[in-house]
C-alpha cells in the first residue's frame, strides 16, 4: 500500500481531529530483529526495544477513541525460532504482564489475550488470568494480545465448538451462518476489524486474523516496529481514511448511501 509522507506543518492532534477513526485496528509488529541487526545488536535487543512501541500504539489508540487494538505478539509458528529467542519473548511477556497490567488498569484499558495459552507454563497462564480479571470492567480501550495465536487455529477452534453444539443437540445445523460462526471466534464481541497494519516492509498477513480480515483495509509500511511511533500510526489511519470501503457494492452505491445518511 502507498505510504503517506509526514506533514510537518500539521500536528498529530490536528490530524487525528480531522479523521474518522477505525473502531478496530490490528498490527503485525514486524522488524524487531532487523532493527537490532542494523544497530549491531542481537535480535532479542530489538524485541525489548519494541515494548516502547507497544506503549506508543496504546497511547495513540486511547487518545483517538479507537475501541479495540489487537497486537500480534507471538504466533503459533514462532515456537520454531531459536530456543534463546523464544525464551526471551516469554520473559518479555511475563515482564509486560508484571509491569504494565496495573498501568493499563489505571488508564481504563481492558487486556485480553487471544490464542491457545495451554502451551504456556502455569505461572504465565495465571498471570494472564489475573491481568484479564483486573482490567475486565475497563471501557476506554480493549487491548488484545495475540499470543500462541494462528488464524487457522482460530477458525478450526470455532468449528470444533460449533460441531460440539450441533452434536449435542444444542444448535440446529441450519442455524449455522457467518453470524453464528463469528460468536465462536477469539474476537467475539469486538468490533469488526477495520484496519490491519504490518510494519517491517513485508506484504503478507502471516496467518493472522484470517476470518476477521475479510473486509479489513491492509496497510504495509517499511517502518520497523521499534521505530513505529504515534506519528507512524497517524499516517496509517490517514491512509485508511482515503479508502472507499465498498463491502461488495459499487462506488456510486456507497456515495449515495453516505449522502442519504
Buried (B, 14 or more C-beta within 10 A) or exposed (E): BEBBEBEEEEEBEEBBEEEEBBBBBBBBBBBBBBBBEEEEBBBBBBBBBBBEBBEBBBBBBBEBEBBBBBBBBBBBEBEEBEEEBBEBBBEBBBEBBEEBBEEBBEBEBBBBBBBBBEEBEEEBBEBBEEBBEBBEEBEBBBBBBBBBBBBEBBBEBBEEBBEEBBEEEEBEEEEBEEEBBBEBBBBEEBBBBBBBBBBBEEEEBBBBBBBBBEEBBBBBBEBBBBBBBBBBBBBBBBBBBEEEEEEEEEEEEBEEEEEEE
